[in-house]
Amino acid sequence: MEILEYVLIAVLILSALAIVAVVLFQKSNDEGLSGAISGGADTFYGRDKTAHTEKILFKWTIIAGIVFSVAVLAVYIIQPDYAEGFKLDDWMSEYLNEYSHIFN
């Protein structure tokens, strides 16, 4: 079960990084003054290339988001129930007895 947890955590980290990277590569809808000055993307070929790239980046954002969501749900399902199995008093008595010579 530990291996599955490590794999899911790796999937979470990689999908989170993928979401960040893909969103950063996407072009903003508000070009501001740079779109008015440059005007280079308004050519016939530039417009098609930009639209195709935006569709691909949008699709990868959706895929990475779905992978991230499924991995989060899987980690939640397989995680142990610490509320039932972890008693603070038991832990303290066990470890304080082992290290009691340090505190005396």
C-alpha positions as CSV (number, residue, x, y, z in Angstrom):
1,M,0.0,0.0,0.0
2,E,2.9,2.4,0.6
3,I,4.1,2.0,-3.0
4,L,0.7,3.0,-4.2
5,E,0.7,6.1,-2.0
6,Y,4.1,7.2,-3.3
7,V,3.0,6.7,-6.9
8,L,-0.1,8.7,-6.3
9,I,1.8,11.5,-4.6
10,A,4.2,11.6,-7.6
11,V,1.2,11.7,-9.9
12,L,-0.2,14.6,-7.8
13,I,3.1,16.6,-8.0
14,L,3.6,16.0,-11.7
15,S,0.0,16.9,-12.6
16,A,0.1,20.0,-10.5
17,L,3.3,21.1,-12.2
18,A,1.7,20.3,-15.6
19,I,-1.3,22.4,-14.7
20,V,0.9,25.3,-13.7
21,A,3.1,25.0,-16.9
22,V,0.2,24.7,-19.3
23,V,-1.7,27.6,-17.8
24,L,1.4,29.8,-18.0
25,F,1.9,28.9,-21.6
26,Q,-1.7,30.0,-22.5
27,K,-2.1,33.4,-24.0
28,S,-4.2,36.0,-22.2
29,N,-7.4,37.1,-23.9
30,D,-6.6,40.7,-22.9
31,E,-3.6,41.7,-25.1
32,G,-3.6,45.2,-23.9
33,L,-1.4,47.7,-25.9
34,S,1.0,45.0,-27.2
35,G,-1.6,43.6,-29.5
36,A,-2.3,47.0,-31.0
37,I,1.4,47.8,-31.5
38,S,2.7,44.6,-32.8
39,G,-0.2,43.2,-34.8
40,G,1.9,40.3,-36.0
41,A,-0.5,37.6,-34.9
42,D,-3.3,39.2,-37.0
43,T,-2.0,37.7,-40.2
44,F,-3.8,34.8,-41.8
45,Y,-1.2,32.2,-40.9
46,G,-0.5,33.6,-37.4
47,R,-4.2,33.5,-36.4
48,D,-4.6,29.8,-37.4
49,K,-1.5,28.8,-35.6
50,T,-2.4,30.6,-32.4
51,A,-6.0,29.2,-32.4
52,H,-4.6,25.6,-32.8
53,T,-2.1,26.1,-30.0
54,E,-4.7,27.5,-27.7
55,K,-7.0,24.5,-28.3
56,I,-4.2,22.1,-27.6
57,L,-3.2,23.9,-24.4
58,F,-6.8,24.1,-23.3
59,K,-7.2,20.3,-23.8
60,W,-4.1,19.6,-21.8
61,T,-5.2,21.8,-19.0
62,I,-8.5,19.8,-18.8
63,I,-6.6,16.5,-18.9
64,A,-4.1,17.5,-16.2
65,G,-7.0,18.8,-14.0
66,I,-8.9,15.5,-14.3
67,V,-5.7,13.5,-13.5
68,F,-5.1,15.7,-10.5
69,S,-8.7,15.4,-9.2
70,V,-8.7,11.6,-9.6
71,A,-5.3,11.3,-7.8
72,V,-6.6,13.5,-4.9
73,L,-9.7,11.3,-4.6
74,A,-7.5,8.1,-4.7
75,V,-5.2,9.4,-2.0
76,Y,-8.1,10.4,0.2
77,I,-9.7,6.9,-0.2
78,I,-6.5,4.9,0.6
79,Q,-5.2,7.1,3.4
80,P,-5.4,5.5,6.8
81,D,-8.0,6.7,9.3
82,Y,-5.8,8.5,11.9
83,A,-8.8,9.5,14.0
84,E,-9.4,5.8,14.9
85,G,-5.9,4.5,15.1
86,F,-3.9,7.2,16.7
87,K,-4.1,7.9,20.4
88,L,-1.9,10.7,21.6
89,D,-1.7,9.4,25.2
90,D,-0.4,6.0,24.0
91,W,2.2,7.6,21.8
92,M,3.4,9.9,24.6
93,S,3.6,7.2,27.2
94,E,5.5,4.9,24.8
95,Y,8.1,7.4,23.7
96,L,8.5,9.3,27.0
97,N,9.3,6.0,28.7
98,E,12.1,5.4,26.1
99,Y,13.6,8.8,26.5
100,S,12.9,9.4,30.2
101,H,16.6,9.3,31.0
102,I,17.1,12.5,29.0
103,F,14.5,14.4,30.9
104,N,15.7,13.3,34.4
